[in-house]
Amino acid sequence: MDSEALDSLPASELHERAVRYAVRHGDFGFLWDLLSKIPAAEVASGHSGEAANDLSRVSALLSDAMSAGEGHLGEALRPVYVEYLTKHPDA
């Protein structure tokens, strides 16, 4: 699927596809990259208090990664999912 088609999908669908593919293929690099981008995405989406909490608690980051396709966070991470899924068209 090309980036234009992927970009038309809801953030929750992009998240689901990207995370499912990464887990299935053991792509811990992507998952770690996603975790590292969540605090900045929280700030960009106007939730800086969330970012401070995320930075202080690894467990919060793991939890966020599993639900990072919803709402404001999913929309802020949309480019991450589109880029990853474009590189892995079989996802």
N, C-alpha and C positions, 0 to 999 in steps of 0.2 A: 504494500500500500504506500503510495507516495505521500509526501509531507502535506500537500494540499488536502488530500482526502482525509488524512489523519487529523489535520487541524479542524475539520468540520465536526469531529466527534466531541461529545461532552468530556470534560476533564476526568470525570469518574471512569469513563470507558478507557481513556488513554492510560490512566493510572493502573487500572485492572490489567490491561494487556501488557504494559511494560513490566510491572512487578511480577505478574504470572510468568512471563517469559524469562525474566532474570532469575527467579527462584527455580524454575524448571531446568535452566541451563547453568545454574550455579554461578551466575554473574554477580559475585559479591562486590566487584568494583562498581557496577552501576548502583547497587543498593546502598553502598557506602557513599557514593557521590550524591545520591538522592538525599540521604540523611544529612549530609553536610550542607545541602542547599535549603533545607527546610527552614532553619532560622532566618536566613535572608529573605525567603519567600514570605514568612510571617511578617517581617518588618515591611516589605514591599506592599503587602496587602493591608497594612495599617494595624497590625497586631503585635507591636514590639514587645509587649509584656509576655506574650507567648514565646517569643524568641529567647528572652532571658531565661525563662524556665527551661526551654529545650536545651540550651547550652549547658545548663547545670545538671541535667539529668539524662543520662544515656537511655534509660528505660523510656523516657518520654519521647526521645527521637525514634526509638524502635516502634513505639505505638503510633507515632505520627506517620511513619513510613507506611504502615499498613492501612492507614485511612487518609493518606495524602491526596486522594483523588476527589475529595468532596469539597464543595463550597469554595470559599475564597482561596484556600490553600491549593486546591486542585487547579484552579484557574491560574494562580501564580506559577505553578509548576508545569503548566501546559507545554511550554517550549522544551522542557527537559524530556517529557514523554514523547513528543513528536520527533525530536532528534533521535532518541533511542530507538523508537519503533521504525523510523525510516532506515536506520542501519540494519535492522532485523526484520525484513519484510515477511518472514514466516511466523511472526509473533501473532 
